[in-house]
Amino acid sequence: MNGVRIATMHRVKGLEFNYMFLVGVNKNYLPLKSAIKSTDPVTKAEAITGERCLLYVALTRAKKEASISGYGQLSEFVAQ
């Protein structure tokens, strides 16, 4: 099917695309604040790992090329 598909990172699990564009990969959005709000350090570390894995899964859906973009301050997962 030709065209552009817009989906969440959760929605693309198990699918493949020639190109993936991850947009808005900014601080406070990845990792999602509400996903890592636990005060327990072990639970928080597991949640951060889960968010990092979600980014990895989204990026690996691309068969040819993947791009990440954002504005302002990028996510700690990609800013180096």
C-alpha positions as CSV (number, residue, x, y, z in Angstrom):
1,M,0.0,0.0,0.0
2,N,1.4,3.4,-1.0
3,G,1.2,6.4,1.2
4,V,2.2,7.6,4.7
5,R,1.0,5.8,7.8
6,I,0.9,7.5,11.1
7,A,0.9,5.4,14.2
8,T,2.2,5.2,17.8
9,M,5.4,3.2,18.6
10,H,3.2,0.6,20.3
11,R,1.1,0.2,17.1
12,V,4.0,-0.7,14.8
13,K,5.2,-3.7,16.8
14,G,5.5,-6.7,14.5
15,L,5.1,-4.6,11.3
16,E,7.8,-3.6,8.7
17,F,8.1,-0.5,6.6
18,N,10.7,0.7,4.2
19,Y,11.2,3.9,6.1
20,M,10.5,5.0,9.6
21,F,10.3,8.6,10.8
22,L,10.1,9.0,14.5
23,V,9.2,12.6,15.2
24,G,8.9,14.6,18.5
25,V,11.5,12.4,20.2
26,N,12.0,15.0,22.9
27,K,12.8,15.2,26.6
28,N,9.8,14.5,28.8
29,Y,8.1,12.6,25.9
30,L,10.6,9.8,25.7
31,P,10.8,8.4,28.2
32,L,7.2,9.3,29.0
33,K,7.0,11.0,32.4
34,S,3.9,9.1,33.4
35,A,5.5,5.8,32.5
36,I,8.4,6.3,34.8
37,K,6.7,8.1,37.8
38,S,7.4,5.3,40.3
39,T,9.4,6.2,43.4
40,D,10.7,2.7,43.7
41,P,14.2,2.7,42.0
42,V,13.8,-0.9,40.7
43,T,10.4,-0.3,39.2
44,K,11.6,3.0,37.7
45,A,14.6,1.4,36.2
46,E,12.5,-1.3,34.6
47,A,10.1,1.3,33.2
48,I,13.0,3.3,31.7
49,T,14.3,0.1,30.1
50,G,10.8,-0.6,28.7
51,E,10.7,2.9,27.2
52,R,14.1,2.4,25.7
53,C,13.0,-1.0,24.2
54,L,10.0,0.7,22.7
55,L,12.2,3.1,20.8
56,Y,14.4,0.3,19.7
57,V,11.4,-1.7,18.4
58,A,10.1,1.3,16.5
59,L,13.5,2.0,14.9
60,T,14.0,-1.6,13.8
61,R,10.7,-1.6,11.9
62,A,12.5,0.1,9.1
63,K,13.8,-2.1,6.3
64,K,15.8,0.7,4.5
65,E,16.2,3.7,6.7
66,A,15.1,5.2,10.0
67,S,15.2,8.9,11.0
68,I,14.6,10.6,14.4
69,S,13.7,14.2,14.8
70,G,12.7,16.5,17.5
71,Y,12.6,20.1,18.6
72,G,14.1,21.8,21.6
73,Q,15.9,19.3,23.9
74,L,16.0,15.8,22.5
75,S,15.3,12.7,24.6
76,E,18.1,11.4,26.7
77,F,17.9,8.2,24.7
78,V,19.1,9.9,21.5
79,A,21.0,13.1,22.7
80,Q,24.7,12.5,23.1
